[in-house]
Amino acid sequence: MAFERWHAPLEHRLIEEQMAARTFTERKKLYDRAQEILAENQPMIFLASPDILVGAKNTVGNFHPAVLEPYVLWNVEQLYLKNVPASASR
């Protein structure tokens, strides 16, 4: 569970119940109440910082930094080294 360090038995119970709810209406009611408790207590502050400075050599292809961690390697399986002529300056 994401909020293991936050002691909120009612919140935890509501989350468990909504996962087992059989109807959308029942699940929505439980989920909405859990969201209300979360908003009232604010056990954590969710942040994102779009001002991240990263860099790579121009020989790295498909380099697209992300806003959230990992900023550079989120698409590591898609990164590649471009073919650069041997006479090109580094």
Secondary structure, DSSP 8 states (H G I E B T S, - for coil): -TTTTS--HHHHHHHHHHHH-SSHHHHHHHHHHHHHHHHHH--S-------------TTEES----SSSSTTGGGGGG-EE----TTS--
